[in-house]
């Protein structure tokens, strides 16, 4: 999360709690409203009129807006006709959540990003007060990803701590960070459907969620997906199976001055095959292996959590990881399960670790 910085098909059913039948339910004739966040850091409002087959959106971050026609494909996804080539494809569980693939997001209208949108429903800081969460942060810069813990006390004060794989490439290494926000930094929106959080630098984060404990945060540095913690650290064999996912990947990235990240961004479909013992294989649509290994609880991963002040202050029950090391590279993979969905991310870089070295990352959500 970093105080200074503070599609995805499966998130739809992650939020909706739907099964393999309901995910294909066609949209009904109604107008549905959503709040959304893009991994590049854009806050959007989106509405869908399934009678007129139109999508109306407004990007509050970069000013883009429009009403676009769409068609419904045989698999339930939407193909969007956008003269500007920005919004491309979408998937909706009507009245619950919407995922959109964008090609021209961000302040310069030129960044590939995934948009996670949640139905506009009453959601205030009190919805989440007195609870603890795991999180994954998806970005299009700054190493792409971060995982960690968020705690919101009964008075709405917020603390967070995270593990940032990209920090290993900094000098000195800086893989762990933490921070806090006083309740006074929270401002409820008059709509009652989201609230904002004022960052130390003056920017505002938009926070919106559901009544079942999931919430998303739109920050100037990407999307944060919060995940309710599990009761314990043990991997549940019931989560084994085959998951189909949408994912974002940036290849051969490198960070320069002013946090400008080079690299080649791509979006696509992936398959996650997870065994009852926690074995994982992630492949793309061309059958290329993106990652493979055996899951270990973060609680049992000493370089992330060892019970001292040198690592994370929380065991992140419900989040799993594995590290694959060869003579020339190291890859950290993170997964968290919720119902029939898996949220995943990966960071890979060369060995030996080098200040300013190149890296590749990907992230997404899969549905079993």
GUKE-468939 format. One record per residue (C-alpha): residue in one letter; x, y, z; residue number from 0. Coordinates in steps of 0.02 Angstrom, whole numbers, always signed. Example, Ala and Ser with C-alpha at 12.3 -4.5 7.8 and 13.67 -1.06 7.14 Angstrom:
// residues 2
resn;u;v;w;resi
A;+615;-225;+390;0 $
S;+684;-53;+357;1 $
This chain:
// residues 368
resn;u;v;w;resi
X;+0;+0;+0;0 $
X;+144;+118;+46;1 $
X;+81;+273;+133;2 $
X;+174;+382;+10;3 $
X;+98;+291;-138;4 $
X;-47;+221;-65;5 $
X;-538;-444;-858;6 $
X;-516;-515;-685;7 $
X;-662;-630;-718;8 $
X;-654;-718;-551;9 $
X;-675;-559;-447;10 $
X;-851;-548;-516;11 $
X;-900;-711;-434;12 $
X;-785;-674;-287;13 $
X;-896;-526;-248;14 $
X;-1059;-605;-301;15 $
X;-1035;-776;-221;16 $
X;-1103;-852;-381;17 $
X;-1074;-1026;-449;18 $
X;-1027;-1090;-621;19 $
X;-1207;-1078;-680;20 $
X;-1248;-904;-619;21 $
X;-1091;-829;-695;22 $
X;-1168;-857;-866;23 $
X;-1335;-775;-821;24 $
X;-1376;-647;-957;25 $
X;-1405;-467;-907;26 $
X;-1586;-418;-871;27 $
X;-1673;-263;-940;28 $
X;-1621;-134;-810;29 $
X;-1500;+8;-781;30 $
X;-1365;-40;-657;31 $
X;-1238;+77;-577;32 $
X;-1059;+36;-522;33 $
X;-907;+118;-445;34 $
X;-742;+61;-519;35 $
X;-553;+69;-499;36 $
X;-420;+39;-630;37 $
X;-250;-35;-592;38 $
X;-170;+124;-658;39 $
X;-262;+227;-525;40 $
X;-421;+291;-608;41 $
X;-587;+308;-515;42 $
X;-739;+281;-625;43 $
X;-928;+274;-617;44 $
X;-1007;+155;-742;45 $
X;-1188;+116;-783;46 $
X;-1257;-19;-897;47 $
X;-1423;-10;-988;48 $
X;-1456;-189;-1043;49 $
X;-1614;-139;-1137;50 $
X;-1523;-14;-1246;51 $
X;-1360;-116;-1242;52 $
X;-1257;+35;-1191;53 $
X;-1121;+68;-1063;54 $
X;-1102;+245;-995;55 $
X;-945;+288;-899;56 $
X;-853;+435;-823;57 $
X;-671;+429;-772;58 $
X;-653;+555;-631;59 $
X;-464;+544;-639;60 $
X;-429;+586;-821;61 $
X;-596;+659;-876;62 $
X;-640;+527;-1007;63 $
X;-824;+489;-1026;64 $
X;-948;+422;-1151;65 $
X;-1095;+310;-1192;66 $
X;-1042;+157;-1291;67 $
X;-1136;+15;-1375;68 $
X;-1096;-165;-1331;69 $
X;-1144;-339;-1389;70 $
X;-1166;-495;-1283;71 $
X;-1058;-644;-1332;72 $
X;-1107;-827;-1317;73 $
X;-1002;-847;-1158;74 $
X;-1088;-699;-1073;75 $
X;-946;-575;-1096;76 $
X;-973;-406;-1180;77 $
X;-882;-336;-1331;78 $
X;-883;-146;-1320;79 $
X;-883;-32;-1472;80 $
X;-777;+116;-1420;81 $
X;-725;+238;-1560;82 $
X;-579;+292;-1451;83 $
X;-518;+114;-1426;84 $
X;-517;+128;-1236;85 $
X;-647;+7;-1164;86 $
X;-633;-160;-1253;87 $
X;-717;-304;-1162;88 $
X;-818;-329;-1004;89 $
X;-899;-459;-894;90 $
X;-1045;-426;-778;91 $
X;-1143;-511;-641;92 $
X;-1294;-394;-656;93 $
X;-1317;-281;-508;94 $
X;-1162;-347;-418;95 $
X;-996;-323;-508;96 $
X;-922;-278;-676;97 $
X;-748;-307;-747;98 $
X;-684;-204;-895;99 $
X;-526;-216;-999;100 $
X;-460;-42;-1040;101 $
X;-324;+5;-1165;102 $
X;-310;+193;-1137;103 $
X;-327;+224;-951;104 $
X;-222;+336;-839;105 $
X;-183;+522;-841;106 $
X;-106;+513;-1016;107 $
X;-249;+408;-1088;108 $
X;-127;+276;-1149;109 $
X;-109;+140;-1016;110 $
X;-173;-39;-1026;111 $
X;-265;-77;-863;112 $
X;-400;-186;-785;113 $
X;-552;-103;-707;114 $
X;-638;-181;-556;115 $
X;-813;-108;-530;116 $
X;-934;-145;-388;117 $
X;-1119;-108;-380;118 $
X;-1158;+62;-305;119 $
X;-1227;+10;-136;120 $
X;-1220;+90;+37;121 $
X;-1042;+74;+99;122 $
X;-967;+179;+239;123 $
X;-814;+164;+348;124 $
X;-925;+85;+480;125 $
X;-957;-60;+361;126 $
X;-776;-115;+389;127 $
X;-735;-43;+560;128 $
X;-669;-164;+689;129 $
X;-604;-287;+559;130 $
X;-438;-349;+487;131 $
X;-404;-390;+304;132 $
X;-271;-457;+189;133 $
X;-240;-360;+30;134 $
X;-163;-371;-142;135 $
X;-120;-210;-231;136 $
X;-117;-209;-422;137 $
X;-19;-71;-508;138 $
X;+51;-31;-679;139 $
X;+213;+40;-605;140 $
X;+319;+26;-447;141 $
X;+348;-159;-472;142 $
X;+166;-197;-505;143 $
X;+110;-278;-344;144 $
X;+111;-282;-155;145 $
X;+29;-393;-24;146 $
X;-7;-359;+157;147 $
X;-129;-325;+298;148 $
X;-254;-187;+337;149 $
X;-331;-156;+508;150 $
X;-477;-38;+539;151 $
X;-517;-10;+722;152 $
X;-686;+30;+797;153 $
X;-650;+218;+785;154 $
X;-607;+200;+598;155 $
X;-419;+227;+618;156 $
X;-328;+129;+482;157 $
X;-158;+44;+491;158 $
X;-73;-58;+355;159 $
X;+87;-154;+324;160 $
X;+147;-234;+164;161 $
X;+277;-341;+75;162 $
X;+341;-263;-86;163 $
X;+446;-382;-192;164 $
X;+512;-240;-301;165 $
X;+595;-167;-146;166 $
X;+730;-301;-159;167 $
X;+797;-207;-312;168 $
X;+817;-44;-218;169 $
X;+972;+15;-127;170 $
X;+961;-14;+17;171 $
X;+831;-153;+1;172 $
X;+659;-95;+57;173 $
X;+534;-239;+47;174 $
X;+428;-197;+199;175 $
X;+327;-41;+233;176 $
X;+189;+17;+348;177 $
X;+85;+167;+388;178 $
X;-75;+231;+463;179 $
X;-218;+352;+434;180 $
X;-319;+436;+570;181 $
X;-508;+426;+562;182 $
X;-509;+613;+526;183 $
X;-435;+575;+354;184 $
X;-596;+485;+305;185 $
X;-733;+583;+219;186 $
X;-901;+502;+182;187 $
X;-975;+541;+12;188 $
X;-1152;+614;+16;189 $
X;-1211;+468;-92;190 $
X;-1169;+347;+49;191 $
X;-1097;+227;-81;192 $
X;-912;+264;-54;193 $
X;-795;+366;+53;194 $
X;-628;+450;+24;195 $
X;-464;+445;+117;196 $
X;-346;+593;+112;197 $
X;-164;+542;+88;198 $
X;-19;+636;+165;199 $
X;+28;+710;-4;200 $
X;-145;+783;-28;201 $
X;-214;+653;-148;202 $
X;-378;+562;-115;203 $
X;-413;+376;-119;204 $
X;-588;+314;-158;205 $
X;-651;+165;-55;206 $
X;-805;+64;-96;207 $
X;-862;-111;-57;208 $
X;-996;-238;-19;209 $
X;-1088;-286;+138;210 $
X;-1001;-457;+144;211 $
X;-831;-386;+191;212 $
X;-744;-361;+24;213 $
X;-689;-186;-22;214 $
X;-584;-102;-156;215 $
X;-478;+54;-145;216 $
X;-438;+165;-293;217 $
X;-272;+252;-262;218 $
X;-161;+360;-369;219 $
X;-47;+208;-377;220 $
X;-170;+72;-428;221 $
X;-303;-41;-358;222 $
X;-309;-122;-185;223 $
X;-420;-275;-165;224 $
X;-454;-316;+16;225 $
X;-488;-496;+67;226 $
X;-565;-556;+231;227 $
X;-436;-656;+329;228 $
X;-457;-844;+352;229 $
X;-474;-924;+523;230 $
X;-308;-1015;+507;231 $
X;-156;-1040;+397;232 $
X;-193;-1214;+328;233 $
X;-221;-1236;+141;234 $
X;-396;-1305;+109;235 $
X;-398;-1452;-12;236 $
X;-574;-1400;-63;237 $
X;-499;-1253;-159;238 $
X;-408;-1373;-277;239 $
X;-467;-1372;-457;240 $
X;-447;-1283;-623;241 $
X;-474;-1095;-630;242 $
X;-495;-985;-783;243 $
X;-429;-808;-763;244 $
X;-402;-640;-843;245 $
X;-232;-565;-803;246 $
X;-120;-415;-833;247 $
X;+66;-440;-863;248 $
X;+214;-323;-891;249 $
X;+368;-401;-969;250 $
X;+548;-344;-945;251 $
X;+501;-192;-843;252 $
X;+625;-68;-773;253 $
X;+599;+85;-664;254 $
X;+685;+249;-705;255 $
X;+680;+426;-640;256 $
X;+515;+493;-573;257 $
X;+454;+314;-551;258 $
X;+428;+292;-739;259 $
X;+415;+107;-777;260 $
X;+460;+38;-948;261 $
X;+412;-135;-1010;262 $
X;+283;-218;-1121;263 $
X;+106;-232;-1047;264 $
X;-11;-370;-1107;265 $
X;-180;-436;-1052;266 $
X;-249;-610;-1081;267 $
X;-329;-768;-1015;268 $
X;-240;-892;-903;269 $
X;-274;-1062;-826;270 $
X;-228;-1106;-646;271 $
X;-219;-1291;-603;272 $
X;-215;-1318;-415;273 $
X;-194;-1489;-333;274 $
X;-263;-1549;-167;275 $
X;-88;-1538;-93;276 $
X;-65;-1357;-148;277 $
X;+30;-1384;-310;278 $
X;+1;-1241;-432;279 $
X;+31;-1220;-619;280 $
X;-16;-1059;-707;281 $
X;-18;-1059;-898;282 $
X;-71;-930;-1026;283 $
X;-187;-957;-1175;284 $
X;-38;-1015;-1280;285 $
X;+2;-1149;-1149;286 $
X;+159;-1059;-1092;287 $
X;+195;-1091;-908;288 $
X;+194;-927;-811;289 $
X;+229;-1006;-640;290 $
X;+229;-1173;-550;291 $
X;+263;-1227;-372;292 $
X;+185;-1286;-209;293 $
X;+92;-1166;-96;294 $
X;+157;-1122;+76;295 $
X;+63;-1016;+202;296 $
X;+135;-841;+223;297 $
X;+132;-885;+408;298 $
X;+266;-1017;+372;299 $
X;+371;-908;+256;300 $
X;+512;-837;+361;301 $
X;+568;-703;+237;302 $
X;+392;-629;+246;303 $
X;+338;-669;+424;304 $
X;+453;-726;+564;305 $
X;+368;-652;+716;306 $
X;+493;-510;+734;307 $
X;+489;-327;+687;308 $
X;+597;-364;+534;309 $
X;+454;-437;+431;310 $
X;+264;-421;+418;311 $
X;+174;-395;+584;312 $
X;+35;-515;+534;313 $
X;+33;-695;+469;314 $
X;-94;-655;+331;315 $
X;-199;-811;+364;316 $
X;-281;-859;+200;317 $
X;-138;-798;+90;318 $
X;-13;-920;+15;319 $
X;+149;-904;-80;320 $
X;+292;-998;-160;321 $
X;+464;-947;-220;322 $
X;+550;-1025;-369;323 $
X;+737;-995;-382;324 $
X;+855;-1045;-522;325 $
X;+1035;-999;-553;326 $
X;+982;-842;-645;327 $
X;+810;-790;-581;328 $
X;+690;-783;-433;329 $
X;+500;-782;-439;330 $
X;+380;-746;-295;331 $
X;+198;-799;-322;332 $
X;+51;-755;-208;333 $
X;-124;-830;-203;334 $
X;-278;-804;-96;335 $
X;-443;-898;-110;336 $
X;-621;-843;-81;337 $
X;-762;-960;-126;338 $
X;-740;-1016;-306;339 $
X;-612;-880;-347;340 $
X;-425;-858;-330;341 $
X;-332;-691;-328;342 $
X;-152;-709;-385;343 $
X;+5;-611;-424;344 $
X;+188;-641;-467;345 $
X;+352;-545;-468;346 $
X;+507;-613;-555;347 $
X;+682;-540;-572;348 $
X;+857;-594;-614;349 $
X;+993;-656;-497;350 $
X;+1101;-590;-424;351 $
X;+983;-450;-370;352 $
X;+1037;-285;-444;353 $
X;+989;-108;-400;354 $
X;+884;-47;-547;355 $
X;+874;-221;-624;356 $
X;+735;-278;-741;357 $
X;+585;-381;-686;358 $
X;+421;-458;-747;359 $
X;+257;-462;-652;360 $
X;+78;-519;-677;361 $
X;-84;-521;-578;362 $
X;-264;-571;-599;363 $
X;-413;-667;-533;364 $
X;-473;-840;-583;365 $
X;-639;-931;-568;366 $
X;-656;-1118;-535;367 $
